[in-house]
Amino acid sequence: MTDSLRFAARMESIKASEIRELLKLTERPDMISFAGGLPNPKLFPVQALESLSARVIRDCGRQALQYAATEGYGPLRDKIARRMNRKLDVNVTAANLLITSGSQQGLDLTGKAFLDEGDVVLCESPSYLGAIQAFTPYRPTFIEVDTDSDGMNPDHLRQLLQTVRNVKLIYVVPDFQNPTGRCWSRERRERLVRLADEFNVIVVEDHPYGDLRFEGEPQPSVLSFDREGRVVHLGTFSKTFCPGYRIGWTAASPEVLNKYVLLKQATDLHTSNVGQRVIDSYLEENDLENDIAAITDVYRRQRDVMFESLAEHMPEGVSYEKPSGGLFAWVELPEGMDARKLLVRSLEENVAFVPGGAFYPNGGRENAMRLNFSTMDEPRIREGIRRLAGVVRAAAAGIGSGA
């Protein structure tokens, strides 16, 4: 039956991931998982949300349970805009904001709005897997820009913009990037926008981790350098609050945002009205900045434990750079070591991670892995890294012996 069904041609580029199948094993209770990019569920304000949810239904249930405006709940958009202006040095209003079903929907709407088959997306190397997956159905070509600890190399970016046809957008995660944890310098952010202006290219700034800073001073957002309305900024409550509500937002110029609104209307009409009102009530009555400070204290300790354990247990030839925020550690393995094969052996030790090759849209880099430090508690982080280091050491010995 299925052999005769005629799916859209775009489905040819959407394949099941063997890694995702393997990582289904992380659901086992005895698994120490460094795989997911998940916030720690112990930090969710469950009791406060239980009370607020009941109150929203009691006080305005008929409105909350009804269809609503595609743009989103006005009071929540106002609060997000004011916070963005305060934290990111920008000047936006509720009219610049669309509430989305997580920032992941913002990526999908970006693909729908901008990408035709054969268009080019410039991205960091490596880049966020979820963005690669969101853009892939629109059949673009991905080109990776040389990237170091300060961000995209502007000279390489300029070279590509000068020589590559059909560059439609530049996708970046400048704050505590997924997967590497890197944070761009101010100079690189400003030069990115200036180059985008010069070559008339859209910039998509994905900003899910920016509030999770452990030390150092915040850098200005890429959006703060935008003078021509070409930066699309994606935000979310998923990493600092609760991902289950699926509340994110897109900030853009009115011209761009109107296109996103039309596309969202055709996609799901609007994001959960109940969820928006619950979060709005929470922000009205609680100090989100205090919540984020408490979250970052926990994640800072867990990051420190992971890097202490990496230093104690990993063999020579393994390198890593301690991030100053976010959720991830990026570990580079010796040349010749395949992290996908390593994952199979690691799962036998009940330790999971994501192989680094998944974050390179054009492949070719398999000797790296992404480790998440936000979900496991400190004793399990220590034990998990000890086991993982044993797997790496055994694989290194095999390479050295020619096995």
C-alpha positions as CSV (number, residue, x, y, z in Angstrom):
1,M,0.0,0.0,0.0
2,T,2.6,2.6,1.1
3,D,4.7,1.8,-2.0
4,S,2.0,3.3,-4.2
5,L,1.5,6.5,-2.2
6,R,2.8,9.6,-3.8
7,F,4.5,11.8,-1.1
8,A,5.8,15.3,-1.8
9,A,9.3,15.3,-3.3
10,R,10.6,17.2,-0.1
11,M,10.0,14.0,1.9
12,E,13.0,12.5,0.1
13,S,15.3,14.7,2.1
14,I,13.6,13.8,5.5
15,K,15.1,10.6,6.8
16,A,14.8,8.8,10.1
17,S,17.9,9.2,12.2
18,E,19.7,6.2,13.4
19,I,20.9,8.3,16.4
20,R,17.3,9.1,17.4
21,E,16.5,5.4,17.4
22,L,19.5,4.6,19.6
23,L,18.6,7.4,21.9
24,K,15.2,6.0,22.6
25,L,17.2,3.8,25.1
26,T,17.7,7.0,27.2
27,E,14.2,6.5,28.5
28,R,15.4,3.6,30.6
29,P,15.6,4.7,34.3
30,D,19.1,3.4,34.7
31,M,20.5,5.4,31.8
32,I,22.8,8.4,32.5
33,S,21.8,10.7,29.7
34,F,24.0,13.6,28.5
35,A,22.0,13.5,25.2
36,G,19.0,15.8,25.5
37,G,19.1,19.6,25.5
38,L,16.6,19.6,28.3
39,P,16.2,21.9,31.3
40,N,16.2,20.2,34.7
41,P,12.6,19.3,35.6
42,K,13.4,19.7,39.3
43,L,13.5,23.4,38.7
44,F,10.0,23.8,37.2
45,P,7.7,25.9,39.4
46,V,5.1,23.2,39.6
47,Q,3.2,24.4,42.7
48,A,2.9,28.0,41.5
49,L,1.7,26.9,38.1
50,E,-0.8,24.5,39.5
51,S,-2.5,27.4,41.4
52,L,-2.2,29.8,38.4
53,S,-3.6,27.3,36.0
54,A,-6.7,26.8,38.1
55,R,-7.1,30.6,38.5
56,V,-6.9,31.3,34.8
57,I,-9.7,28.7,34.1
58,R,-11.7,30.0,37.0
59,D,-11.4,33.7,36.3
60,C,-11.3,33.8,32.5
61,G,-11.9,30.3,31.3
62,R,-14.3,31.1,28.6
63,Q,-11.8,33.5,27.0
64,A,-8.8,31.3,27.6
65,L,-10.4,28.2,26.1
66,Q,-11.6,30.1,23.0
67,Y,-9.8,30.7,19.7
68,A,-7.5,33.8,19.9
69,A,-5.5,36.2,17.8
70,T,-2.7,34.6,15.8
71,E,-0.2,37.3,17.0
72,G,-0.6,36.1,20.6
73,Y,-1.9,37.3,23.9
74,G,-1.3,41.1,24.1
75,P,-0.3,41.4,27.7
76,L,2.3,38.6,27.3
77,R,3.7,40.2,24.2
78,D,4.0,43.5,26.1
79,K,6.0,41.9,28.9
80,I,8.3,40.1,26.5
81,A,8.9,43.3,24.5
82,R,9.8,45.3,27.7
83,R,12.1,42.6,28.9
84,M,13.9,42.4,25.5
85,N,14.4,46.1,25.5
86,R,15.8,46.0,29.0
87,K,18.1,42.9,28.6
88,L,19.1,43.0,24.9
89,D,19.4,46.8,24.3
90,V,16.8,46.8,21.5
91,N,13.7,48.9,20.9
92,V,10.7,46.6,20.1
93,T,7.0,46.7,21.0
94,A,4.3,44.1,21.1
95,A,3.7,44.9,17.4
96,N,7.1,43.5,16.6
97,L,6.3,40.1,18.3
98,L,4.6,36.9,17.2
99,I,4.0,34.2,19.9
100,T,5.0,30.9,18.4
101,S,4.8,27.3,19.5
102,G,8.3,27.3,20.8
103,S,11.1,28.9,19.0
104,Q,11.3,25.8,16.8
105,Q,8.2,26.9,15.1
106,G,9.9,30.2,14.4
107,L,12.6,28.2,12.5
108,D,9.9,26.4,10.5
109,L,8.1,29.7,9.6
110,T,11.5,31.1,8.6
111,G,12.0,28.3,6.1
112,K,8.5,28.8,4.8
113,A,8.9,32.6,4.5
114,F,12.4,32.7,2.9
115,L,13.6,29.5,1.4
116,D,13.1,28.1,-2.1
117,E,14.7,25.0,-3.4
118,G,18.3,25.6,-4.1
119,D,18.6,28.7,-1.9
120,V,21.7,28.8,0.3
121,V,21.7,29.0,4.1
122,L,25.0,30.0,5.7
123,C,25.4,28.6,9.2
124,E,28.0,28.1,11.9
125,S,30.2,25.0,11.8
126,P,28.9,23.1,13.6
127,S,25.3,24.3,13.8
128,Y,22.1,23.5,15.7
129,L,20.6,20.2,14.5
130,G,17.0,21.4,15.0
131,A,17.5,24.3,12.6
132,I,19.0,22.0,10.0
133,Q,16.0,19.7,10.4
134,A,13.6,22.7,10.2
135,F,15.0,24.1,7.1
136,T,15.7,20.8,5.2
137,P,12.1,20.3,4.0
138,Y,12.5,23.5,1.9
139,R,15.5,21.9,0.2
140,P,18.2,24.5,0.6
141,T,21.9,24.1,0.3
142,F,23.8,24.5,3.6
143,I,27.2,26.0,3.6
144,E,29.2,26.1,6.8
145,V,31.1,29.2,7.7
146,D,34.5,28.8,9.5
147,T,33.7,29.3,13.2
148,D,35.9,29.7,16.3
149,S,35.4,30.6,19.9
150,D,34.5,34.2,19.0
151,G,31.9,33.2,16.4
152,M,31.8,33.2,12.6
153,N,35.0,34.2,10.8
154,P,33.9,37.4,9.1
155,D,36.6,37.1,6.4
156,H,35.3,33.7,5.4
157,L,31.7,35.0,5.6
158,R,32.5,37.9,3.3
159,Q,34.2,35.5,0.8
160,L,31.1,33.3,0.7
161,L,28.8,36.2,0.3
162,Q,30.9,37.5,-2.6
163,T,31.2,34.2,-4.4
164,V,28.2,32.1,-3.6
165,R,24.9,32.7,-5.5
166,N,21.4,32.6,-3.9
167,V,22.5,33.1,-0.3
168,K,19.1,33.8,1.3
169,L,19.8,33.8,5.0
170,I,22.5,33.5,7.7
171,Y,21.5,31.4,10.7
172,V,23.4,31.9,14.0
173,V,23.1,31.0,17.7
174,P,25.5,33.6,19.1
175,D,25.0,33.0,22.8
176,F,26.1,29.7,24.3
177,Q,25.6,27.9,21.0
178,N,24.1,24.5,20.6
179,P,26.2,22.3,20.3
180,T,29.5,24.0,21.2
181,G,28.5,26.4,24.0
182,R,30.5,29.2,22.3
183,C,29.5,32.9,22.8
184,W,30.3,35.4,20.0
185,S,32.3,38.5,20.6
186,R,30.7,41.9,20.2
187,E,32.9,42.7,17.1
188,R,31.8,39.5,15.3
189,R,28.1,40.3,16.0
190,E,28.4,43.8,14.6
191,R,30.4,42.7,11.6
192,L,27.8,40.0,10.8
193,V,25.0,42.6,10.6
194,R,27.1,45.0,8.5
195,L,27.9,42.2,6.0
196,A,24.3,41.2,5.9
197,D,23.4,44.9,5.1
198,E,26.0,45.0,2.4
199,F,24.9,41.8,0.7
200,N,21.2,42.2,1.4
201,V,20.8,38.9,3.4
202,I,18.5,38.0,6.2
203,V,20.0,37.1,9.6
204,V,18.2,34.7,11.9
205,E,19.4,35.1,15.5
206,D,18.3,32.1,17.6
207,H,18.5,33.1,21.3
208,P,17.3,30.3,23.6
209,Y,20.3,30.2,25.9
210,G,21.3,33.8,26.3
211,D,19.8,34.2,29.8
212,L,21.8,31.2,31.1
213,R,25.1,33.0,31.7
214,F,27.3,31.7,34.5
215,E,30.0,34.4,34.4
216,G,31.2,37.4,32.4
217,E,29.3,40.3,31.0
218,P,26.4,39.8,28.5
219,Q,27.1,40.7,24.9
220,P,24.7,42.8,22.9
221,S,22.2,40.9,20.8
222,V,22.7,40.7,17.1
223,L,19.3,42.4,16.8
224,S,20.6,45.5,18.6
225,F,22.9,46.2,15.7
226,D,20.1,46.0,13.1
227,R,19.2,49.3,11.4
228,E,17.5,47.9,8.3
229,G,15.0,45.4,9.6
230,R,16.9,42.3,8.4
231,V,17.4,40.5,11.7
232,V,14.8,38.0,12.8
233,H,15.2,37.2,16.5
234,L,13.9,34.0,18.0
235,G,13.2,33.6,21.7
236,T,11.6,31.1,24.0
237,F,10.6,30.3,27.6
238,S,11.6,26.6,27.1
239,K,15.1,26.9,28.6
240,T,14.4,29.3,31.4
241,F,10.9,28.3,32.4
242,C,9.0,25.3,31.1
243,P,9.3,23.7,27.7
244,G,6.0,21.9,28.0
245,Y,4.0,25.1,27.4
246,R,5.7,25.5,24.0
247,I,5.7,29.3,24.2
248,G,8.3,31.1,22.1
249,W,8.3,34.3,20.1
250,T,9.6,35.8,16.9
251,A,10.7,39.5,16.9
252,A,11.1,41.1,13.5
253,S,10.3,44.2,11.5
254,P,6.6,44.7,10.7
255,E,7.2,43.8,7.0
256,V,8.8,40.5,7.9
257,L,6.5,39.7,10.9
258,N,3.4,40.1,8.8
259,K,4.6,37.3,6.6
260,Y,5.2,35.1,9.6
261,V,1.7,35.9,11.0
262,L,0.1,34.8,7.7
263,L,2.1,31.6,7.7
264,K,1.2,30.8,11.3
265,Q,-2.5,31.4,10.6
266,A,-2.3,28.7,7.9
267,T,-0.2,26.4,10.2
268,D,-2.0,26.3,13.6
269,L,-4.1,29.5,13.9
270,H,-2.4,30.4,17.2
271,T,-0.3,29.1,20.1
272,S,-2.1,27.8,23.1
273,N,-4.2,30.6,24.6
274,V,-4.3,28.9,28.0
275,G,-0.6,28.5,28.1
276,Q,0.0,32.1,27.2
277,R,-2.3,33.4,29.9
278,V,-0.8,31.1,32.5
279,I,2.7,32.3,31.7
280,D,1.5,35.9,31.6
281,S,0.0,35.5,35.1
282,Y,3.2,34.0,36.4
283,L,5.3,36.9,35.1
284,E,2.8,39.3,36.7
285,E,3.2,37.8,40.1
286,N,6.8,36.4,40.2
287,D,10.3,37.7,39.5
288,L,11.6,35.8,36.5
289,E,15.1,37.2,37.0
290,N,15.3,35.6,40.4
291,D,14.1,32.3,38.9
292,I,16.7,32.5,36.2
293,A,19.4,33.3,38.8
294,A,18.5,30.2,40.8
295,I,18.5,28.1,37.6
296,T,21.9,29.3,36.5
297,D,23.4,28.6,40.0
298,V,22.4,25.0,39.6
299,Y,23.6,24.7,36.0
300,R,26.9,26.4,36.9
301,R,27.6,23.8,39.6
302,Q,26.6,20.9,37.2
303,R,28.9,22.3,34.5
304,D,31.8,22.6,36.9
305,V,31.3,19.0,38.0
306,M,31.3,17.8,34.4
307,F,34.4,19.6,33.5
308,E,36.2,18.5,36.7
309,S,35.3,15.0,35.8
310,L,36.4,15.4,32.2
311,A,39.8,16.7,33.4
312,E,40.1,13.8,35.8
313,H,39.1,10.9,33.6
314,M,39.5,11.7,29.9
315,P,42.7,10.4,28.2
316,E,45.2,12.6,26.3
317,G,44.0,13.7,22.9
318,V,40.5,14.6,24.0
319,S,39.9,18.4,24.1
320,Y,37.1,20.6,25.4
321,E,36.5,24.2,26.2
322,K,34.5,25.3,29.3
323,P,31.5,27.4,28.3
324,S,30.5,30.4,30.3
325,G,26.8,29.6,30.0
326,G,24.2,27.4,28.3
327,L,23.5,23.7,28.6
328,F,26.3,22.0,26.6
329,A,29.9,20.8,26.6
330,W,31.5,20.1,23.2
331,V,34.2,17.4,23.4
332,E,36.5,16.8,20.5
333,L,38.0,13.3,20.2
334,P,41.3,12.1,18.6
335,E,41.4,11.9,14.8
336,G,40.1,8.6,13.5
337,M,37.6,8.1,16.4
338,D,34.0,7.8,15.3
339,A,31.5,9.1,17.9
340,R,28.6,7.3,16.3
341,K,30.4,4.0,16.9
342,L,31.4,5.2,20.3
343,L,27.7,5.9,21.2
344,V,26.9,2.2,20.6
345,R,29.6,1.1,23.1
346,S,28.6,3.9,25.5
347,L,25.0,2.8,25.6
348,E,26.2,-0.6,26.7
349,E,27.6,1.2,29.8
350,N,24.2,3.0,30.2
351,V,25.6,6.4,29.2
352,A,24.1,8.5,26.3
353,F,25.3,11.5,24.3
354,V,24.8,13.0,20.9
355,P,27.6,12.3,18.3
356,G,29.0,15.6,16.9
357,G,28.6,14.6,13.3
358,A,24.8,15.3,13.5
359,F,25.5,19.0,13.8
360,Y,27.4,19.3,10.5
361,P,24.8,19.7,7.8
362,N,27.2,18.4,5.2
363,G,28.8,15.7,7.3
364,G,32.4,14.8,7.5
365,R,33.2,15.5,11.2
366,E,32.6,12.4,13.3
367,N,35.2,12.8,16.1
368,A,33.2,15.0,18.5
369,M,30.3,14.7,20.9
370,R,27.9,17.0,22.6
371,L,27.3,16.5,26.3
372,N,24.4,18.1,28.2
373,F,25.1,19.0,31.9
374,S,21.7,20.4,32.9
375,T,19.6,17.3,33.4
376,M,21.6,14.8,35.5
377,D,22.4,15.4,39.1
378,E,26.1,15.8,40.2
379,P,26.8,12.2,41.3
380,R,25.4,10.9,38.1
381,I,27.4,13.4,36.1
382,R,30.6,12.2,37.8
383,E,29.7,8.5,37.3
384,G,28.6,9.0,33.7
385,I,31.8,10.8,32.7
386,R,33.9,8.1,34.4
387,R,32.1,5.4,32.3
388,L,32.3,7.5,29.1
389,A,36.0,8.1,29.6
390,G,36.5,4.4,29.9
391,V,34.8,3.8,26.6
392,V,36.9,6.6,24.9
393,R,40.1,5.1,26.4
394,A,39.2,1.7,25.0
395,A,38.5,3.1,21.6
396,A,41.7,5.1,21.6
397,A,43.6,1.9,22.5
398,G,42.0,0.2,19.5
399,I,43.0,3.0,17.1
400,G,46.5,2.9,18.5
401,S,46.8,-0.9,17.9
402,G,45.2,-0.7,14.5
403,A,42.2,-2.7,15.6
